[in-house]
Each structure stands twice: as C-alpha cells, then as structure tokens.
C-alpha cells in the first residue's frame, strides 16, 4: 500500500507515522520525520478526508439509528466503521504537496 511521500526528501511514510503524525492531530501541516520540513496535505487529500468523515458520520448518526438495531450491535457497527476509516481509507488517501507561497522575502 502506497502511503504519503515527502516531496522534499522522498521519505515514504509508514502507517504508524501517518496515523500518529497526520491523522490524529488536528493541524493543517505536519513535519516530515526524516528531513523535518513542514508538509501540507494536498487539496485532494483534504477533500477525501471530509467526504469520508461525512460518510461515517451519516452512517453512525442517521443510518444505524434508522435500522433500529439493538444498542450493543449499533455500537459495534459504529466502531467497525470507524476502524475501517482509520485502518483502510485514511492511510491510502494521504498525499503531500510542496506549496510555494508568494510571501515577501
């Protein structure tokens, strides 16, 4: 599975680095663990994240209650959806991009 790659040093992120360094920290940019440059996720990565979060939220808050399953099964199903999001979708969609801002020198 191809994960995010640093545009500066070509360091390929591991799943653990991706999950702990990018996914669980609410930031707009992170540092590369190898070269320590600041990285920003590509626009497509951010769009994929929002679509996935919205999809999981809709299923957990709308679809599962409509199905009228027992409480225990609803909680398990919600946990499974969250695990699929964290374990499958999130690591496979991150891409980093080098942005050049026109800031005064």
Rosetta silent file (secondary structure, phi, psi, omega in degrees, C-alpha in Angstrom):
SEQUENCE: XXXXXXXXXXXXXXXXXXXXXXXXXXXXXXXXXXXXXXXXXXXXXXXXXXXXXXXXXXXXXXXXXXXXXXXXXXXXXXXXXXXXXXXXXXXXXXXXXXXXXXXXX
SCORE:     score description
SCORE:     0.000 S_00000001
   1 L     0.000  126.541 -178.632    0.000    0.000    0.000 S_00000001
   2 L   -84.856  125.461  179.628    1.464    3.322   -1.056 S_00000001
   3 L  -106.174 -174.493 -179.745    1.361    5.954    1.634 S_00000001
   4 L   -62.043  147.114 -179.905    2.235    9.630    1.622 S_00000001
   5 E  -125.753  135.755  179.022    5.677   10.590    0.366 S_00000001
   6 L   -68.664  127.734  179.187    7.641   13.671    1.399 S_00000001
   7 L   -73.485  -12.126 -179.870    8.138   15.971   -1.616 S_00000001
   8 L   -90.330  -52.704 -173.820   11.477   17.170   -0.171 S_00000001
   9 L  -113.379    0.903  179.042   13.367   14.005    0.793 S_00000001
  10 L    65.840   20.114  176.996   11.134   11.303   -0.779 S_00000001
  11 L   -67.928  124.477  178.135   10.601    9.663    2.634 S_00000001
  12 E   -89.520  120.917 -176.148    7.681    7.243    2.347 S_00000001
  13 L   -69.880  141.877  173.638    5.518    7.471    5.449 S_00000001
  14 L   -84.678  169.381  178.064    4.670    4.317    7.357 S_00000001
  15 H   -60.005  -43.996 -178.200    1.164    3.599    8.568 S_00000001
  16 H   -62.884  -44.690  178.087    2.140    4.497   12.148 S_00000001
  17 H   -62.087  -39.849  179.787    3.704    7.808   11.096 S_00000001
  18 H   -65.099  -46.478 -177.457    0.637    8.588    9.019 S_00000001
  19 H   -69.448  -48.110 -176.650   -1.814    7.757   11.781 S_00000001
  20 H   -81.411  -31.058 -175.862    0.065    9.386   14.673 S_00000001
  21 H   -91.177  -23.190 -176.609    1.708   12.230   12.762 S_00000001
  22 H  -122.662  -52.079 -168.918   -1.106   13.319   10.484 S_00000001
  23 H   -70.707  -39.363 -173.894   -4.497   11.722   11.116 S_00000001
  24 L   -92.826   -0.573  178.853   -4.883   12.142   14.870 S_00000001
  25 L  -111.115  119.219 -178.115   -3.504   15.683   15.125 S_00000001
  26 L   -76.736   77.521  179.428   -5.863   18.475   14.080 S_00000001
  27 L  -130.677  163.358  175.945   -3.334   20.562   12.158 S_00000001
  28 L   -90.777  -18.365  178.511   -3.048   21.892    8.671 S_00000001
  29 E  -144.503  156.730  179.565    0.585   20.859    8.317 S_00000001
  30 E  -133.761  168.280  177.674    2.985   18.322    9.815 S_00000001
  31 E  -100.238  142.093  174.534    6.730   17.784    9.857 S_00000001
  32 L   -68.575  132.616 -179.402    8.459   15.063    7.909 S_00000001
  33 L   -67.055  -20.136 -178.285   10.035   12.632   10.392 S_00000001
  34 L   -93.128  -58.063 -173.881   13.222   12.423    8.294 S_00000001
  35 L   -95.265   -9.196  177.940   14.036   15.908    6.954 S_00000001
  36 L    65.355   17.012  173.619   11.877   17.901    9.442 S_00000001
  37 L   -77.442  149.845  175.603   10.410   20.092    6.670 S_00000001
  38 E   -75.926  133.980  179.414    6.816   21.209    7.068 S_00000001
  39 E  -118.892  145.240  175.150    4.413   19.305    4.826 S_00000001
  40 E  -121.041  139.569  178.132    0.889   20.165    3.856 S_00000001
  41 E   -67.844  149.624  178.337   -1.641   17.635    2.613 S_00000001
  42 L   -68.506  161.359  179.836   -2.738   18.040   -0.972 S_00000001
  43 H   -60.254  -39.059  179.153   -6.150   19.505   -1.689 S_00000001
  44 H   -64.051  -36.869  176.468   -7.410   16.136   -2.906 S_00000001
  45 H   -61.835  -44.042  179.808   -6.377   14.521    0.394 S_00000001
  46 H   -64.571  -41.132  177.785   -8.383   17.086    2.352 S_00000001
  47 H   -62.578  -45.404  178.016  -11.421   16.537    0.121 S_00000001
  48 H   -59.854  -41.843  179.444  -11.173   12.745    0.579 S_00000001
  49 H   -61.994  -45.076 -179.469  -10.908   13.179    4.371 S_00000001
  50 H   -65.763  -39.422  177.942  -14.008   15.377    4.532 S_00000001
  51 H   -63.635  -44.121 -179.331  -16.006   13.008    2.331 S_00000001
  52 H   -65.778  -44.183  179.353  -15.004   10.013    4.455 S_00000001
  53 H   -63.486  -42.865  178.202  -15.748   11.755    7.764 S_00000001
  54 H   -62.725  -42.079  178.446  -19.114   12.928    6.463 S_00000001
  55 H   -62.903  -44.936  178.484  -19.923    9.401    5.237 S_00000001
  56 H   -65.173  -42.737  179.596  -19.021    7.785    8.551 S_00000001
  57 H   -62.618  -42.508  178.597  -20.951   10.447   10.487 S_00000001
  58 H   -62.928  -40.209  179.392  -24.049    9.980    8.323 S_00000001
  59 H   -67.853  -43.022 -177.071  -23.946    6.231    8.802 S_00000001
  60 H   -70.032  -42.484 -173.578  -23.385    6.450   12.564 S_00000001
  61 H   -94.115  -18.424 -179.588  -25.931    9.191   13.282 S_00000001
  62 H  -116.413  -56.322 -173.016  -28.584    8.512   10.632 S_00000001
  63 H   -68.222  -46.513 -178.500  -28.425    5.084    9.043 S_00000001
  64 H   -63.758  -44.256  176.559  -27.673    2.980   12.117 S_00000001
  65 H   -63.637  -33.773  179.112  -30.471    4.544   14.231 S_00000001
  66 H   -66.213  -32.182 -179.373  -32.953    4.098   11.348 S_00000001
  67 H   -68.930  -16.091  177.609  -32.079    0.390   11.195 S_00000001
  68 L    53.682   49.295  176.420  -33.342    0.067   14.825 S_00000001
  69 L   -83.952  160.079  174.052  -30.680   -2.430   15.834 S_00000001
  70 L   -59.526  153.294 -173.929  -30.043   -3.319   19.476 S_00000001
  71 H   -56.607  -45.536 -178.859  -27.775   -0.837   21.267 S_00000001
  72 H   -60.625  -44.061  179.407  -24.812   -3.222   21.555 S_00000001
  73 H   -67.134  -36.541  177.041  -24.889   -4.085   17.865 S_00000001
  74 H   -63.717  -41.793  179.329  -25.175   -0.403   16.921 S_00000001
  75 H   -66.104  -42.779  178.654  -22.094    0.434   18.976 S_00000001
  76 H   -63.133  -43.849  179.096  -20.135   -2.448   17.449 S_00000001
  77 H   -63.034  -39.820  176.838  -21.174   -1.424   13.933 S_00000001
  78 H   -64.168  -42.105  178.703  -20.133    2.181   14.632 S_00000001
  79 H   -64.515  -39.031  178.145  -16.755    1.004   15.952 S_00000001
  80 H   -64.186  -43.465  177.898  -16.255   -1.166   12.859 S_00000001
  81 H   -61.805  -41.077  177.957  -16.999    1.788   10.565 S_00000001
  82 H   -65.835  -40.919  178.840  -14.515    3.949   12.461 S_00000001
  83 H   -64.645  -40.116  177.143  -11.878    1.194   12.311 S_00000001
  84 H   -63.131  -41.598  178.318  -12.387    0.820    8.552 S_00000001
  85 H   -61.629  -49.234 -177.653  -11.977    4.579    8.157 S_00000001
  86 H   -72.250  -37.581 -172.941   -8.782    4.663   10.249 S_00000001
  87 H   -88.220  -26.964 -175.130   -7.322    1.387    9.080 S_00000001
  88 H  -115.896  -56.174 -172.197   -8.124    1.313    5.375 S_00000001
  89 H   -70.762  -50.822 -173.516   -9.316    4.622    3.963 S_00000001
  90 H   -60.188  -49.102 -179.054   -7.168    7.158    5.787 S_00000001
  91 H   -66.182  -27.008 -174.933   -3.716    5.646    5.151 S_00000001
  92 H   -87.100   -6.344 -176.195   -4.422    5.033    1.477 S_00000001
  93 H  -110.640   -7.609 -176.189   -5.549    8.558    0.586 S_00000001
  94 L   -77.782  134.367  173.330   -2.892   10.886    2.032 S_00000001
  95 L  -140.099  140.825  178.769   -0.623   12.696   -0.378 S_00000001
  96 E  -107.649  151.009 -178.142    1.633   15.614    0.430 S_00000001
  97 E  -135.799  145.951  176.787    2.377   18.517   -1.857 S_00000001
  98 L   -90.416  116.663  179.618    5.008   21.218   -1.863 S_00000001
  99 L  -102.649  141.565  176.562    3.292   24.600   -1.962 S_00000001
 100 L  -113.427  115.090  179.735    5.064   27.815   -2.910 S_00000001
 101 L   -99.104  142.560  178.926    3.588   30.899   -1.298 S_00000001
 102 L   -87.824   72.980  179.414    4.319   34.380   -2.590 S_00000001
 103 L  -101.763  139.103 -178.568    5.359   35.823    0.736 S_00000001
 104 L   -53.136  136.039 -176.554    7.665   38.815    0.786 S_00000001
 105 L   -72.265    0.000    0.000   11.318   37.819    1.086 S_00000001
